[in-house]
Amino acid sequence: MHRRLLGTTLSDDLAAGAGPYDRGNGGDDVLCAALDRGAIARYNAIGPQALGDLRRNNGAPPLNTAAKVAIAHVPYRGAAPALNDLLGGQIPLIWASPVAVMSYVEQGKVRMLGVSTQQRDPALPQVPTISESGVPGFDATNWFGIVAPVKVPAEVVACVGQALREVTDLPDVRGRMSTLGFNLDFRDRDHFRELIIRDHQKYGTIIREAGIQPE
């Protein structure tokens, strides 16, 4: 690599949500319809299907690959217009940060169907994971890492890495990040490298199978 890895610091998840025009009785009926029948269900994604969007704003390619379904991509220029269309019935399903839709969930206008991570969101313990909902092993975690120029001395890298570990353990920092929808998830540089290699392999397969091209 052309950079020195320091470690990962934050991670967050996506929530699949259904709008008020989804009249099914089950909490996960839109998702089940796609899984059971291989149906094409429109959903939202903010922005293009760039690599970062595969996780953060575009959960469909990983889900399509894992569950062998065809969930169509409908791009939006932000969460607000996507939520407007969800609430208006133009799309039945949305992938978004739980924080972005929480107020609508509390008002009963949006139902959360599942979260994209392997573990349930601590802030949403009642919402199952997509893996629990019928796609074993599904994981679309968005993570944030810190790197340094390759010429930075090894002792500086080690010092900064230790400082990152200590900061991410501070209760007030963890609490503040939680209110913003993030989980503090420190991993040292060795685990960071393993994470990059694993995601490179996983999303490479997804990109090839989905036929995604550079834009």
Phi, psi and omega per residue, in radians:
M1 nan 2.682 -3.110
H2 -1.667 0.200 3.096
R3 -2.392 2.712 3.020
R4 -1.582 2.246 3.140
L5 -1.464 2.329 3.102
L6 -1.786 -0.700 3.131
G7 2.659 2.897 3.024
T8 -1.638 2.681 -3.080
T9 -2.176 -0.732 -3.030
L10 -2.242 2.721 2.964
S11 -2.557 2.721 3.032
D12 -2.575 3.006 -3.084
D13 -2.152 3.034 3.008
L14 -1.977 2.622 3.047
A15 -2.049 2.365 3.011
A16 -1.562 2.196 -3.104
G17 -2.239 2.580 3.087
A18 -1.940 2.576 -3.107
G19 -1.575 -3.096 -3.050
P20 -1.214 -0.268 -3.114
Y21 -1.553 -0.018 3.013
D22 -1.455 1.907 -3.002
R23 -1.685 0.160 -3.121
G24 -1.145 2.784 -3.128
N25 -1.493 -0.544 -3.088
G26 -1.421 2.633 -3.129
G27 -1.201 -0.349 -3.084
D28 -2.137 0.536 -2.980
D29 -1.170 -0.631 3.120
V30 -1.111 -0.793 3.127
L31 -1.131 -0.751 -3.140
C32 -1.112 -0.628 3.118
A33 -1.057 -0.742 3.132
A34 -1.203 -0.706 -3.102
L35 -1.246 -0.739 -3.044
D36 -1.320 -0.636 -3.033
R37 -1.927 -0.010 -3.064
G38 1.085 0.535 -3.028
A39 -1.268 2.730 3.004
I40 -1.595 1.962 3.126
A41 -2.015 2.227 3.116
R42 -1.259 2.502 3.096
Y43 -2.525 2.994 3.141
N44 -1.788 2.688 2.920
A45 -2.562 2.440 -3.100
I46 -1.585 1.957 3.106
G47 1.600 -3.087 -3.086
P48 -1.326 3.016 3.139
Q49 -1.493 0.993 3.068
A50 -1.309 2.960 -3.075
L51 -1.016 -0.794 3.112
G52 -1.089 -0.589 -3.136
D53 -1.208 -0.358 3.090
L54 -1.015 -0.537 3.132
R55 -1.790 -0.961 -2.905
R56 -1.278 -0.848 -3.027
N57 -2.086 0.109 -3.015
N58 -2.587 1.483 -3.072
G59 -1.441 -0.128 -3.014
A60 -1.196 -0.826 -3.125
P61 -0.948 -0.816 3.084
P62 -1.084 -0.691 -3.137
L63 -1.211 -0.727 3.104
N64 -1.011 -0.771 -3.127
T65 -1.167 -0.793 -3.075
A66 -1.224 -0.689 -3.032
A67 -1.768 -0.076 3.141
K68 1.032 0.845 3.068
V69 -2.172 3.035 3.129
A70 -2.171 1.628 3.081
I71 -1.751 2.095 -3.003
A72 -1.335 2.588 -3.109
H73 -1.667 2.193 3.071
V74 -2.133 1.812 -3.053
P75 -1.321 2.552 3.079
Y76 -2.339 2.729 3.122
R77 -1.653 0.827 3.116
G78 2.339 2.908 -3.080
A79 -1.253 -0.628 -3.050
A80 -1.045 -0.912 3.122
P81 -1.140 -0.553 3.101
A82 -1.143 -0.755 3.127
L83 -1.162 -0.634 3.095
N84 -1.045 -0.755 3.136
D85 -1.234 -0.608 3.074
L86 -1.093 -0.827 -3.119
L87 -1.193 -0.488 3.133
G88 -1.519 -0.073 3.092
G89 1.529 0.109 3.123
Q90 -1.275 -0.498 3.042
I91 -2.294 2.562 -3.100
P92 -1.649 -0.228 -2.978
L93 -2.484 2.511 3.136
I94 -2.375 2.465 2.924
W95 -1.828 2.161 -3.109
A96 -2.769 2.868 3.015
S97 -1.102 2.374 3.102
P98 -0.933 -0.614 3.141
V99 -1.080 -0.626 -3.081
A100 -1.180 -0.500 -3.067
V101 -1.922 -0.022 -3.015
M102 -1.017 -0.736 -3.102
S103 -1.109 -0.596 3.121
Y104 -1.285 -0.573 3.059
V105 -1.121 -0.776 -3.139
E106 -1.121 -0.499 3.109
Q107 -1.491 -0.067 -3.132
G108 1.382 0.272 -3.108
K109 -1.623 -0.372 3.125
V110 -2.314 2.405 3.081
R111 -1.950 2.203 3.084
M112 -1.387 2.237 -3.094
L113 -1.700 -0.521 -3.117
G114 3.119 2.794 3.082
V115 -1.937 2.714 -2.951
S116 -1.487 -0.134 -3.069
T117 -1.573 2.925 3.138
Q118 -1.210 -0.569 3.111
Q119 -1.890 2.672 3.087
R120 -1.128 2.597 3.106
D121 -1.202 2.200 3.139
P122 -0.974 -0.512 3.132
A123 -1.420 -0.212 -3.111
L124 -2.343 1.042 -3.037
P125 -1.102 -0.337 -3.127
Q126 -1.462 -0.182 -3.102
V127 -1.648 2.134 -3.111
P128 -1.249 2.869 3.015
T129 -1.441 2.792 3.047
I130 -1.073 -0.606 3.101
S131 -1.051 -0.745 3.111
E132 -1.205 -0.409 -3.055
S133 -1.571 0.180 3.035
G134 2.146 0.069 3.091
V135 -2.163 1.360 -3.058
P136 -0.955 2.347 3.095
G137 1.469 -0.058 -3.118
F138 -1.112 2.316 3.134
D139 -2.698 2.057 3.074
A140 -2.262 1.246 -3.116
T141 -1.535 2.330 3.052
N142 -1.654 2.190 -3.108
W143 -2.206 2.752 -3.137
F144 -2.165 2.226 -3.141
G145 -2.149 2.852 3.135
I146 -2.101 2.304 3.134
V147 -2.225 2.882 3.132
A148 -2.323 2.797 3.068
P149 -0.993 2.610 -3.022
V150 -1.103 -0.428 -3.092
K151 -1.477 -0.044 3.098
V152 -1.139 2.289 -3.106
P153 -1.020 2.574 -3.102
A154 -1.040 -0.627 -3.118
E155 -1.194 -0.550 3.075
V156 -1.209 -0.733 3.102
V157 -1.031 -0.782 3.137
A158 -1.116 -0.709 -3.122
C159 -1.143 -0.805 -3.138
V160 -1.162 -0.670 3.105
G161 -1.062 -0.722 3.098
Q162 -1.140 -0.682 3.113
A163 -1.108 -0.693 3.100
L164 -1.091 -0.738 3.115
R165 -1.035 -0.774 -3.110
E166 -1.162 -0.725 -3.140
V167 -1.123 -0.727 -3.106
T168 -1.241 -0.177 3.077
D169 -1.616 -0.120 -3.107
L170 -1.249 2.202 -3.094
P171 -1.010 -0.707 -3.115
D172 -1.196 -0.607 3.092
V173 -1.187 -0.754 3.125
R174 -1.082 -0.730 3.135
G175 -1.119 -0.763 -3.140
R176 -1.130 -0.748 3.137
M177 -1.149 -0.601 3.128
S178 -1.111 -0.693 3.121
T179 -1.154 -0.396 3.117
L180 -1.593 -0.014 3.104
G181 1.619 0.250 -3.112
F182 -1.968 2.602 3.003
N183 -1.896 2.264 3.058
L184 -1.303 2.135 -2.988
D185 -2.450 1.271 -3.101
F186 -1.261 2.347 3.008
R187 -2.360 2.371 -3.104
D188 -1.229 3.068 -3.003
R189 -1.091 -0.543 3.116
D190 -1.198 -0.765 3.103
H191 -1.210 -0.566 3.073
F192 -1.064 -0.773 3.132
R193 -1.087 -0.759 3.116
E194 -1.085 -0.675 3.128
L195 -1.111 -0.767 3.128
I196 -1.084 -0.787 -3.135
I197 -1.095 -0.780 -3.128
R198 -1.114 -0.790 -3.132
D199 -1.191 -0.601 3.098
H200 -1.053 -0.745 3.135
Q201 -1.222 -0.778 -3.086
K202 -1.135 -0.878 -3.078
Y203 -1.330 -0.384 3.003
G204 -1.100 -0.755 3.095
T205 -1.105 -0.773 -3.130
I206 -1.080 -0.785 -3.137
I207 -1.074 -0.776 -3.135
R208 -1.147 -0.789 -3.101
E209 -1.201 -0.564 3.140
A210 -1.446 -0.185 -3.127
G211 1.187 0.518 -3.113
I212 -1.307 2.319 -3.110
Q213 -1.997 2.677 3.077
P214 -1.033 2.511 3.127
E215 -1.975 nan nan
